[in-house]
Amino acid sequence: MERHQTLKNFLANWAGENALNKAVAETIDKMCGAAATIADLIAQGTLAGEMAAIVGDNADGDAQKFLDVKSNELIFAALRDSPVAVMGSEEDEEAVPLSEGAPLAVAVDPLDGSSNIETNVSIGTIFSIFPTATAADSSPEKVFYQPGTNQIGAGFMVYGPQTTIVFTVGDGTHVATLDRKTGEFLVTLENMKMISGKREYAINASNYRQWSPGIRAYIDDCLAGTDGPRGENYNMRWVASLVAEAFRILIRGGIFLYPGDNRDGYECGRLRLVYEAFPVAMVVEQAGGVATNTTKRILDLVPDDLHQRTPLVFGPADEVERVKAYQESPVEKGATSPLFGHRGLFR
């Protein structure tokens, strides 16, 4: 049997004697400790109680479930004894100070995909690590108001048949899997690369009528299959769990789209920039992919609110750039154009 390096040793070797890197390694290790506990709780399902019970609303007015709150509490407890000065969470209205003077700030979605808690579908945790030194204002409420390019670590856990962490510390994207016998995360895949050519897209098609003309045109051409301008058939996937979608796309290719739309409150999408889009974008880019808000690179954006929302598109560069072209010139692209309405120019 192949012997896998522990994630702790992997990060220690990467960090060396660099003080900031060692702080990042320790923080990821703390996050993994909390994740193992969350995974155990999820594995018990209803035996551990009503995990999906509504217990309140979060900072953005979304319903909080018991497991949302419990996951947030476990992560907060883990980071209290770590080199983290500030924790920002989807479940808290404001960022919370931890260790004054510590070099890092961590933003987290404690339980992504919580609408799936009771359905036994993969859910997860997403996190972003920023240095406090690069913030224009290191106060708790403003420390995260810096571009995604300033991240020095990011990742997400997937609680599914396996519990995994997909992470980057700026030197590629890697995967570690929880060994339930020992409680250790073991590195099982290093330097994963985004796959091009997979004819598969992930989007919530029920919102079709609310999308911009460009997004509708892109999806129309995918749906047209071999009879349309793309000349190939496409499959659609939608799990309603960002971590599950991202993991699948990183492993086997495809593209993810969560655009803004015409519904009230959805004009800027529904995913949070700081603790969902930023970390996923860093992981994707480190694997050779691209992440945008349909037209602009996600990591170049600068938030002015911890809970700021954004559209998100990610996948291989050629397909993400194609979405951008449709969004910027919808009349010139796609099935809405008379020229390409049924068959492509060269078909």
N, C-alpha and C positions, 0 to 999 in steps of 0.2 A: 504494500500500500504506500502511495506517495506521502511523504512527510511534508506538511505545510508549515510555513513560518507563521508564528503568531503575529497578529496585527500590532501588538505592543512592541515586539522586536523590530518589525518592519519600520514603524514610526521612529523608534529609537535610533536605528541605523540611519534613517533619513535626517533626523534632527542633529545628530552629532553633538557638538558642544555649543551650538548656536542657541542662545538663551530664548529668543523668540520662537524658533522652531521647536524647542523643547516644550514651550508653553502650549503650542498648537498640538503637539503629540499628546500631552497630558490631557488637554481638553477633549480631544477625540476619544481618548480612552475613557474619560468620564461619561461622555455621551453614550459610548458602547455599553457601559455598565448599566445605565438607565434603560437603554434599549433592550437589554437581555431581560430585565425585570418586566418591561412592558410586554415583550414577546411572551413571557410565561403567563402573564395575566390574560392576554388575548387567546392563548392556546386553551385556557380553561373555558372560554365562552360563557354561556349562561350559568355554568356551574359556579362561576365567581360572582354572579349577580347580573343585574340588568345593565350591561355595559352601554347600551344605546339609549338609556333613559335620559330624557331632556332635563337638565338641571339649571338652565339659565341661558343667557345670551353672551356672546363674546363682544370684543370692542367694536366690531363692525355690524353688530346686530344679528349675526348668524347664530342659530341655535347651538348651544353647547351640550354635548352629551357627557355622561359620567366619565367615559374613558378619555374624552378630550381633557377634562379637568384633572383626572388622575395622572395622565401622561405628563401634563404640564408640571404637576407637583413633583413627580419623580425626577424630571430633568432639572427643575429648579434646585432640588435637594442635591443632585449630583454636582451641579456647577457651583454651589455655594463654597465648596472646598476645592477650588480650582483657580488658575490664573486668569479669571474672567472678571472684568470690572462691571460689566453691564449685560443683562440678558433682556432681549426683546422677544416677545412671544405673541402669536396670534391670539392667545387666550387672555392676554392682559392689555388693558387700554394703553398703558404707558410702560416704557422700558423700566426695568427694576435694577437698582444698583446692587452689586454684590461685593466684590473686594476692591476697595478704593485703591487706585494706583496700579492695578493689574494691567497687563499689556493688551488684553483682548476684549472684544465685544462679540457676543454670540446672539444671533437672531434665529428663531426656531419656530417651525410649525410642529407642535408636539405630536399631532395625530392627523396626518393627511389622509383624505378619503374616508372621513368618519361616517359619511352617509352609508358606507358599506359595512359598518361594524357588525350588524346582526345577520349579514348575508354570507359570512365566511369567505369574503373576497379579500385579496391582499390590500393592506393599508400600510402606513409607514410614518416615519419622522423625517423632517427635512431641516438641515441646519446650515448656517453661513457663519464664517469666522472672519472678523475684521480686526486689524490692529487699531488700537485707540490713537496711536501716534499720527495716523494719516487723516484723522477727522479734523475738519476745520473748527469744530466745537465738540469737545469730549464730554459735555454734559450728557446725562443719561437720555434725555429726550432728543438729542441731536447727534449723538455719536454715530448713528447709522445713516446720516445724511451724506454719504460719500458714494462714489461710483462703484459699480460691481467689480471693476478692474482692481480695486484695492483689496479684494478678498484674498486671504492667505490660506484658506482652507474651506472646504465645503463638501457636502455629501447628503445622502439620504439612506435611511434604513427601510427595508421592505419586510413586513411581517406577513409571510405567506407560508407555503409548505416548507420553505427554508427561511431562516432569518438572515438577511444579508445587509451589509453596508456597502454602498457604492460611494467612493470618496476620492478626493484629490487634494493634494497639498502643493499643487502647482507643477508637478513633475509627471503628469499623466493621470489617467483615471484607472482605478483599481477596485477590486471586489474582495471582500472578506466575508466568510460565512461562519455563523455561530455553531460551534461544536457543543451540542447540548450535553454531552457527557462530561466535558471539562468546564463549560461556561466561558471558554475562550473564543474570540473571533480569530479565524485562521485565513490567511491570504490565499484565495483560490484562483484569482485571475489578475494579472498585472498588465498595464498598458493596453487596455481594450481600445479598439478602434471602431469608429462609426462605419457601418456598412452602407454603401450606396446601391441603388438598383432595386431595392425591395419595393414592390408595388403594393404598398399598404399605407393607409392613413388613419389617424385617430382624431375624431372630432364628434361633438354631440350634434348629430344631424337634425335633431328635433328643433333646433334653433335656425334652420335654413332661412326661413322667411325674414329673420331679423338681421342677417349678415349684410355686409357691404357688397356691392356688385362684384368687386374683385374676388372676394372669398367664394361667393356663389359661383362665379365663372370657373374658378380653379376646381371646385368640387364637381361642377357639371361636367368638366372635361375628364375628370377621373371616372365619374359614373358612366360616361359615354363609352368607356372601354375601347375595344378594338374598332368600334365604329366612329370614334371621336378623334380629335387631333393628337391625343397621346398615343394612340395606336396599340394600347395594352390594357388588359383588364386589371382592376384594382380591388383589393379587399379593404373593408372598413373594420376598425376595432374601436371600442369605447368602453373603458372600465369605470370611469368616473373616479379614478384614483391616480393622481399625478405620478406617484412613485412607481406604481405598477406599469403605467404607460411608458415612463422613462426607462425603466429597467428592460422592458421588452424591446424598445427601440434601440437601446444601446447593445443589446445582445444580438438582435437579428435584423435591425434596420427598420425603415419606415419614417414617417413624419407625424408630428403632433401639432395640432392647431387648437388653440383656445382664443379666438379673436374677440374683440369687442363687438357689441351689436346694438340694436336699436331699443332694447328693453331698458326701462328705468333702472339705473344703478349698474348697468352692464356696458356703458359706453366705453369704459377703459378696461374692459374685461373683468374677471373676478379673481384671478390669481394675484397674490401679493408679491410685489416686486422684491422686497428685501429678503424675506425668508422662504420664498418659493421660487420665483423666477431667477433671482441672482444665483443661488446655489446650483440649481439645475443647469443654468447656462454655463457656469464654470465647469461643471462635470462634463457637459456635452462638448464644450470647446476643447477641453483637455483630451477628449477622445477623438478630436479631429472634426467634430460637427460644428454647426452654427445655430445660434439662438437669437431671435429677433422679436420685436413687438409687432410684427408683420412687415415693417419697413426699416427699423433702426436696430442696431446691435443692442441687446439687452444690457450687456456689461458696461456700456458707455452711459447709460442713464444714471441720473442723480436724483434720488428720492428727496422729497421734502416732508414726508410723513412715514412713520414706521409701518403703517398699514396701507400704504399706497398700492393701488391695483394697477395691473398692466395686462394687455394681451400678450400671448406667448405662442411662438412657433419655433419648433426645434427639430433638427434632423440633419441629414447630410447636406453639405453646402449647396449642391446643385438644385435640390428640391426646395430648400428654404429660399434660395434666390429666385426660384420660379414663382413662389408665392408672392414675394416682394414685387415682381414684375406684374403679376395679375392685380395686385392691390393698387399699384401706382398707375396702371393703364388698363383698367378692366375692359374698356370698349375695344381695345386693340388685341385683346387676348380672349381665348376661350370660346365656349359654345354660344355666348351672347353675340358674337360677331357673325354676320351673315356668311362670311367666307368660310368659317369653320363650324357653322351650325350643325352640320351632320357629318361631314368627312373633312379631313385635313387637305390642304392644298396639294400635297404630294401623295395622296391616297386615292 
